[in-house]
């Protein structure tokens, strides 16, 4: 435990300067680099890497007498390697899963940024009597502002979501998503890749089913505008996503870490809950148009 804490502290020392470097342009990325989950997975990577190095050194040292011995001694070296192989494989799987969780954590923070950016644009819009300017309802209505914010986060998380065949495709929305990706690639002169098929629709369906978006209510007020956001008021958006643990065996171990859950599809599928929060000032809408007057030409 002391070693893990020390390694996490070392990773924090490295992450803070990196976060400071990218913070001014990408605050969400700085938050991802300095989050507890990111640092914990970085510590797991370091521990596993040290374990691999130690086992490799022990095997090299143990095999030194056999490398100069006759052919009859080689069987002992092979047996020693076979005994160490399960540990090497397990450490490698843990490193792979930790790396994927780190990537997923960055994507969840990016999804929170995308959702907040969508919220500050959608909230000031006038949707009529149901959702007037600077009001957003906590509703799943596809024509509402909350749906746009939710869709923004889901779209950002679809690439790192699960595409298992046990998941029902997203239907019309999934088809539109696949067609949009295919068209984007074709406009760049690229052929449709093998992964641009129904798997994308299943990824979108998983992201939609396992992503929750929460928008903090505006500050309480005493006038008739209570419940409405003010122009330039901070809009805080929280994205909670269940990231799919895809590496065999290692997923079972990560299941017992904080945030681990059993998924409802397949047999023995696991995920880990990730949360990110991002705040941006409400954009507001200008209710008038500036009429610019230019001086007439002297001639």
C-alpha positions as CSV (number, residue, x, y, z in Angstrom):
1,X,0.0,0.0,0.0
2,X,2.8,2.4,0.8
3,X,4.5,1.7,-2.5
4,X,1.2,2.4,-4.4
5,X,0.8,5.7,-2.5
6,X,4.3,6.7,-3.3
7,X,3.9,5.9,-7.0
8,X,0.6,7.8,-7.1
9,X,2.5,10.8,-5.6
10,X,5.2,10.5,-8.2
11,X,2.6,10.5,-11.0
12,X,0.9,13.5,-9.4
13,X,4.2,15.4,-9.5
14,X,4.5,14.6,-13.2
15,X,0.8,15.3,-14.0
16,X,0.6,18.7,-12.4
17,X,3.2,20.4,-14.6
18,X,1.6,18.7,-17.6
19,X,-1.8,19.9,-16.5
20,X,-0.5,23.4,-16.0
21,X,0.9,23.3,-19.6
22,X,-2.4,22.3,-21.2
23,X,-4.7,24.0,-18.7
24,X,-5.0,27.5,-20.4
25,X,-6.2,26.0,-23.7
26,X,-7.9,22.8,-22.5
27,X,-9.0,23.0,-18.9
28,X,-11.0,19.8,-19.2
29,X,-7.8,17.9,-20.2
30,X,-6.0,19.3,-17.2
31,X,-8.8,18.1,-15.0
32,X,-8.6,14.6,-16.6
33,X,-4.8,14.4,-16.0
34,X,-5.1,15.3,-12.4
35,X,-8.2,13.3,-11.5
36,X,-7.9,10.5,-8.9
37,X,-8.9,7.8,-11.4
38,X,-6.2,8.8,-13.9
39,X,-3.5,8.9,-11.2
40,X,-4.7,5.6,-9.8
41,X,-4.5,3.9,-13.2
42,X,-1.1,5.5,-13.8
43,X,0.1,4.0,-10.5
44,X,-1.2,0.6,-11.6
45,X,0.8,0.9,-14.8
46,X,3.9,1.7,-12.9
47,X,3.5,-1.2,-10.5
48,X,2.8,-3.6,-13.3
49,X,5.8,-2.4,-15.3
50,X,8.0,-2.8,-12.3
51,X,6.6,-6.3,-11.8
52,X,7.3,-7.2,-15.4
53,X,10.9,-5.9,-15.1
54,X,11.5,-7.8,-11.9
55,X,10.2,-11.1,-13.3
56,X,12.1,-10.6,-16.5
57,X,15.3,-10.0,-14.5
58,X,14.7,-13.1,-12.4
59,X,14.2,-15.2,-15.4
60,X,17.3,-13.9,-17.1
61,X,19.3,-14.5,-13.9
62,X,17.9,-18.0,-13.4
63,X,18.6,-18.9,-17.0
64,X,22.2,-17.9,-17.0
65,X,23.6,-21.3,-16.1
66,X,21.4,-23.0,-18.7
67,X,22.5,-20.8,-21.5
68,X,26.0,-22.2,-21.3
69,X,25.0,-25.8,-20.4
70,X,24.1,-28.6,-22.7
71,X,20.8,-29.2,-24.4
72,X,19.6,-31.5,-21.6
73,X,19.3,-28.5,-19.2
74,X,17.1,-26.4,-21.5
75,X,14.0,-28.2,-20.3
76,X,14.4,-26.7,-16.8
77,X,14.6,-23.2,-18.3
78,X,11.5,-23.8,-20.3
79,X,9.7,-25.0,-17.2
80,X,10.7,-21.9,-15.2
81,X,9.4,-19.7,-18.0
82,X,6.1,-21.6,-18.1
83,X,5.7,-21.1,-14.4
84,X,6.3,-17.3,-14.7
85,X,4.1,-16.9,-17.8
86,X,0.8,-16.6,-16.0
87,X,2.2,-13.7,-13.9
88,X,3.6,-12.0,-17.0
89,X,0.3,-12.4,-18.8
90,X,-1.8,-11.1,-15.9
91,X,0.5,-8.0,-15.5
92,X,0.2,-7.3,-19.2
93,X,-3.6,-7.6,-19.1
94,X,-3.8,-5.2,-16.1
95,X,-1.6,-2.7,-17.9
96,X,-3.8,-2.9,-21.0
97,X,-7.0,-2.4,-19.0
98,X,-5.5,0.5,-16.9
99,X,-4.4,2.2,-20.2
100,X,-8.0,1.9,-21.6
101,X,-9.5,3.2,-18.4
102,X,-7.2,6.2,-18.5
103,X,-8.3,6.9,-22.1
104,X,-11.9,6.5,-21.1
105,X,-11.4,8.9,-18.2
106,X,-10.1,11.6,-20.6
107,X,-13.1,11.0,-22.9
108,X,-15.6,11.4,-20.1
109,X,-14.0,14.7,-19.2
110,X,-14.2,15.7,-22.8
111,X,-17.8,14.7,-22.9
112,X,-18.5,17.0,-19.9
113,X,-16.8,19.8,-21.8
114,X,-18.9,19.1,-24.9
115,X,-22.1,18.9,-22.8
116,X,-21.3,22.2,-21.1
117,X,-20.5,23.9,-24.4
118,X,-23.8,22.7,-25.8
119,X,-25.7,23.8,-22.7
120,X,-24.5,27.4,-22.7
121,X,-25.7,27.7,-26.4
122,X,-29.0,25.9,-26.0
123,X,-30.1,27.4,-22.7
124,X,-30.4,31.0,-24.1
125,X,-32.5,29.9,-27.0
126,X,-36.2,30.5,-27.0
127,X,-38.1,27.2,-27.5
128,X,-41.5,28.8,-27.1
129,X,-43.8,28.6,-24.0
130,X,-42.4,25.2,-23.0
131,X,-38.8,26.3,-22.6
132,X,-38.3,30.1,-23.0
133,X,-35.0,31.9,-23.0
134,X,-32.6,30.9,-20.2
135,X,-34.8,28.1,-18.9
136,X,-34.0,24.4,-19.3
137,X,-36.2,21.6,-18.1
138,X,-35.0,18.2,-16.8
139,X,-36.8,16.3,-19.5
140,X,-36.0,13.6,-22.0
141,X,-38.1,15.2,-24.7
142,X,-36.2,14.9,-28.0
143,X,-37.3,18.5,-28.9
144,X,-36.0,19.9,-25.6
145,X,-32.7,21.5,-24.6
146,X,-31.7,18.8,-22.2
147,X,-31.8,16.3,-25.0
148,X,-29.4,18.3,-27.0
149,X,-27.0,18.5,-24.1
150,X,-27.3,14.7,-23.5
151,X,-26.8,13.9,-27.2
152,X,-23.6,16.0,-27.2
153,X,-22.1,13.9,-24.3
154,X,-23.3,10.6,-25.8
155,X,-21.8,11.4,-29.2
156,X,-18.4,12.2,-27.6
157,X,-18.4,8.9,-25.7
158,X,-19.6,6.6,-28.5
159,X,-16.1,5.9,-29.9
160,X,-15.0,4.4,-26.6
161,X,-18.2,2.6,-25.8
162,X,-19.0,-1.1,-26.1
163,X,-20.0,-2.5,-29.5
164,X,-20.9,-6.0,-28.3
165,X,-23.4,-8.0,-30.4
166,X,-25.5,-8.4,-27.2
167,X,-26.4,-4.7,-27.4
168,X,-29.4,-3.7,-29.6
169,X,-28.5,-1.1,-32.2
170,X,-29.7,2.4,-31.8
171,X,-32.2,2.3,-34.6
172,X,-32.9,5.3,-36.7
173,X,-30.5,7.4,-34.7
174,X,-27.8,4.8,-35.0
175,X,-28.3,4.6,-38.8
176,X,-27.9,8.3,-39.1
177,X,-24.8,8.2,-37.0
178,X,-23.2,5.5,-39.2
179,X,-24.2,7.3,-42.4
180,X,-22.8,10.6,-41.0
181,X,-19.4,9.0,-40.2
182,X,-19.3,7.3,-43.6
183,X,-20.1,10.5,-45.4
184,X,-17.5,12.4,-43.4
185,X,-14.8,9.8,-44.4
186,X,-16.0,9.9,-48.1
187,X,-15.7,13.7,-48.2
188,X,-12.0,13.2,-47.2
189,X,-11.5,10.8,-50.0
190,X,-11.4,7.7,-47.7
191,X,-13.1,4.4,-48.3
192,X,-15.6,3.1,-45.8
193,X,-13.6,1.2,-43.1
194,X,-14.6,-2.2,-41.8
195,X,-15.6,-0.8,-38.4
196,X,-18.1,1.7,-39.9
197,X,-21.1,-0.6,-39.8
198,X,-23.7,-1.8,-37.3
199,X,-21.0,-1.8,-34.5
200,X,-21.1,2.0,-34.5
201,X,-24.8,1.9,-33.9
202,X,-24.4,-0.5,-31.0
203,X,-21.7,1.8,-29.5
204,X,-24.1,4.7,-29.7
205,X,-26.8,2.7,-28.1
206,X,-24.5,1.7,-25.2
207,X,-23.3,5.3,-24.7
208,X,-27.0,6.5,-24.6
209,X,-28.0,3.9,-22.1
210,X,-25.0,4.3,-19.8
211,X,-24.5,8.1,-19.8
212,X,-26.3,10.4,-17.4
213,X,-26.1,14.2,-17.7
214,X,-27.0,16.5,-14.8
215,X,-27.2,20.3,-15.1
216,X,-27.0,22.2,-11.8
217,X,-30.0,24.6,-11.3
218,X,-29.3,28.3,-11.4
219,X,-28.7,30.3,-8.3
220,X,-31.9,31.0,-6.3
221,X,-33.5,34.4,-6.8
222,X,-36.4,36.3,-5.3
223,X,-37.9,37.8,-8.4
224,X,-40.0,36.4,-11.1
225,X,-36.9,35.1,-12.9
226,X,-36.2,32.5,-10.2
227,X,-35.3,29.2,-11.9
228,X,-33.9,30.9,-15.0
229,X,-30.2,31.3,-15.8
230,X,-28.9,34.8,-16.1
231,X,-26.6,35.9,-18.9
232,X,-23.0,35.0,-18.1
233,X,-24.0,32.9,-15.1
234,X,-22.0,29.7,-14.7
235,X,-23.7,26.6,-16.1
236,X,-22.3,23.5,-14.4
237,X,-22.8,20.1,-16.2
238,X,-21.9,16.7,-14.7
239,X,-21.5,13.6,-16.9
240,X,-21.7,10.2,-15.4
241,X,-20.7,7.3,-17.7
242,X,-20.3,3.6,-17.1
243,X,-17.1,2.7,-19.0
244,X,-17.0,-0.8,-20.4
245,X,-14.1,-3.0,-19.2
246,X,-13.1,-4.9,-22.2
247,X,-9.9,-6.8,-21.3
248,X,-10.6,-10.4,-20.2
249,X,-9.6,-11.4,-16.6
250,X,-8.3,-7.9,-15.9
251,X,-11.9,-6.6,-16.1
252,X,-12.8,-8.9,-13.1
253,X,-10.1,-7.3,-11.0
254,X,-11.1,-3.8,-11.9
255,X,-14.7,-4.7,-11.1
256,X,-13.7,-4.8,-7.4
257,X,-12.2,-1.3,-7.5
258,X,-14.3,1.8,-6.6
259,X,-16.9,2.4,-9.2
260,X,-17.0,-1.1,-10.6
261,X,-20.4,-2.5,-11.6
262,X,-21.9,-5.5,-13.3
263,X,-23.4,-4.8,-16.7
264,X,-26.9,-6.0,-17.7
265,X,-26.0,-7.6,-21.0
266,X,-23.9,-10.6,-21.9
267,X,-22.3,-13.0,-19.3
268,X,-19.7,-11.7,-17.0
269,X,-19.5,-8.1,-18.4
270,X,-18.2,-5.4,-16.2
271,X,-17.9,-1.6,-16.2
272,X,-16.6,1.2,-14.0
273,X,-18.5,4.4,-13.3
274,X,-16.6,7.6,-14.3
275,X,-17.8,11.2,-13.4
276,X,-16.6,14.5,-14.7
277,X,-17.9,18.1,-14.1
278,X,-17.3,21.1,-16.2
279,X,-18.7,24.7,-15.9
280,X,-18.9,27.5,-18.5
281,X,-20.6,30.9,-18.4
282,X,-24.0,31.1,-20.0
283,X,-23.7,32.6,-23.4
284,X,-26.8,34.7,-23.5
285,X,-28.6,36.0,-26.5
286,X,-28.5,39.6,-27.9
287,X,-32.0,40.8,-28.3
288,X,-31.2,43.6,-30.7
289,X,-29.1,44.1,-33.9
290,X,-26.4,46.8,-34.0
291,X,-26.9,49.0,-37.0
292,X,-23.5,50.0,-38.2
293,X,-23.1,53.4,-40.0
294,X,-20.2,53.7,-42.4
295,X,-18.9,57.1,-43.6
296,X,-19.8,57.9,-47.2
297,X,-17.0,58.0,-49.7
298,X,-15.4,61.3,-50.1
299,X,-15.7,61.1,-53.9
